Amino acid sequence: MIKAHRTPGSAYVSLDHNILLKFLCLLSLSPAIMPEQQMKIDRLSPGDPSSFSRPEYCVVVHLHLNWDVNFDKKILNGSVELDLEKKKTDVDVVILDSKDLTIHRITDVETGQELKYSLGKPVGAFGSKLEIQLPRVKDKKLKIKIEYECSPEASALQWLTPEMTAGKKHPYLFSQCQAIHSRSIVPCQDTPSAKFTYTAKVTAPKDLTVLMSAVRQEGSGKGSHEFVQKVPIPSYLIAIVVGALESRKIGPRSHVWTEKEMIKEAEYEFAETEQFLKTAENLLGPYVWGVYDLLVLPPSFPYGGMENPCLTFVTPTLLAGDRSLADVVAHEISHSWTGNLVTNKDPEHFWLNEGHTVFVERKITGSMGPPHLRDFKMDSGWDTLRYAIDVFGEKSPLTHLVPDLTGIDPDDAFSSVPYEKGSTLLYYLEQQLGGPDVFEPFLRKYIENFKNQSITTDDWKKFLYNYFSDKVDILDAVDWKAWFNTPGMPPVKPKYNLSLLEPCIKLSQRWAKAEDEDVEKFTDEEWKNLTSIQIPKFLSLLMNEEPMSLEKIERMAVLYGLNKVKNSEIRFLWLRLCIKARYLPAVSRALEFVNEQGRMKFVRPIYRDLYGWEAVRKETVANFLKHRSQMHNIASTMVGKDLHIADGKHDEL
């Protein structure tokens, strides 16, 4: 969620890790799932193809959660009160999304009248339609209460045993609701087209802390916790975490939360959060969410991060010790405006969230980094996009910027296309319309105009034309059909300043072309001039060459100290380079890396690389079987498929 998101490898995914914060890295890590492979499902509603709900008739405007967290049964149970608003007085039903929920009772809060309801048959990943008969009242506003409990297999929740945490002493719970998993923990209108405020009261074991994607209220603790979210959000931004957590203040409106074993590292790593926030505010307007906290999840967290309002979730693999990976926070902060405040109306317009967020994030990091950093990242994003389209296929409809997702689980359709194709379109428009000084005021006005709304690509395009009414000739020259509704790469590649790329190419080519007997002549002079942003690019360029000789690998390891590096992006690419070279001493280090953290962006490619090396295949499979119980269930399932394991047994053992 991945919402992976996930996080969503091409050889150069490392420089664009914030693209892939919410979901399962589907493109970079496994074959694409094409529409013809899906269960044949009609569009669930005329609006959102992934939701049964019909907010155009009756919409949820507020919900109050009353949850008890039961670690023994691995369930949330309690109730939700929904404030409804009929669009017409004669509307007599409200339709909600539900997945694997046990409904006990539904009542009208004002009268206590029990309401009739029907729960449809499950439809694949989309769950079931929950249709509730409303009381016959003239008032368009009413409140209903649904008493229910979720399933221990709720797709939005991950229940961690103590062994899967850093502290190894207490259980841990966290949620991941993007894209359509909220319906597994609360009956709701699980579509970004419906936004609502929410409050919550949560009971949990007294020795654990509860946090949500809302402002924590004074007095919360000792088993009872209350929260308020005053800004309307879509359902996928509901979030909860329960664990043995500590916090440190890292800014006037920010704390970082994590287990005590990681708190000092996290406090140091994310010290630049307020600077990111201020830079984003200067670009897009005031930050409206009040609190911006960060939560570093346990090592088994399989994603890069998730932009839950007031509480961004991030992976512990960002704790590099030198703040070199902290710009992931810039991506999540950008979502506070592009995504959380102005939201895509349904998954088909996902690029409005992620394309704008990548575009803004690179403006933020570019303004704080070396000259031309933004162009360097944009060009790398073009390579990431090309890889994604190669995996799906040049003619796949899922490579449209605005795809038809009828019958397709949004998680299965996830790729870097909306991120990179979308941000490339915005960069191209910025160049065509007059540069940042002209385009940035448009961005700010765009946020101001559509805040708290959910919109479509047509809404965005109409606003673009209205804002640039004096430049309609330029906009008319844009091939909109090619950008939005044509598969494959964009029709135009913007011009980038690639001065930061040149040293990476130069050094990688020296290594690729050198004879083994000449490797002792290499020094670390050129290496010292590479930044932590350029080093992954240098390694990824070598991944595109023929396998390195063992002499080169050993010389590089000693000369550059690569076996001791802590930065997870560099470590990941270095291990892959060693495996590709069939360098046997790297195997134990690679297995150690996949055992100590569960981020699928790293774990799956390394397991697949090792599996492809026949001499270490059995050792690789044995390692997975030994440690799989400590992995996130999604990561365990996906790696099991990578290693061709069925029902716990390897097909060759």
Buried (B, 14 or more C-beta within 10 A) or exposed (E): BBBBBBBBBBBBBBBBBBBBBBBBBBBBBBEBBBBEEBEEBEEBBEBBBBBBBBBEBBBBBBBBBBBBBBBEEBBBBBBBBBBBBBEEEEBEBBBBBBBBBEBEEBBBBEEEEEBEBEBEEEBEBBBBBBBBEBBEEEEEEBBBBBBBBBBEEBBBBBBBBEEBBBBEEBBBBBBBBBBBBBBBBBBBBBBBBBBBBBBBBBBBBEEBBBBBBBBBEEEBEEBEBBBBBEBBBBBBBBBBBBBBBBBBEBBEBBBBBBBEBBBEBBBBBBBBBBBBBEBBBEBBBEBBBBBBBBBBBBBBBBBBBBBBBBBBBBBBBBBBEEBBBBBBBBBBBBBBBBBBBBBBBBBBBBBBBBBBBBBBBBBBBBEBBEEBBBBBBBBBBBBBBBBBBBBBBEEBBBBBBBBBBBBBBBBBBBBBBBBBBBBBBBBBBBBBBBEBEEBBEBBBBBBEBBBEBBBBBEBBBEBBEEBBEEBEEEBEEBEBEBBBBBBBBBBBEBEBBBEBBEBBEEBBEEBBEBEEEEBEEBEEEBBEEBEBBBBBBBBBBBBEBEBBBBBBBBBBBEBBEBBEBEBBBBBBBBBBBBBBBBBEEBBEBBBEBBBEBBBBBBBBBBBBBBBEBEEBBEBBBEBBBEBBEBBBBBBBBBBBEBBEBEEEEBEEE
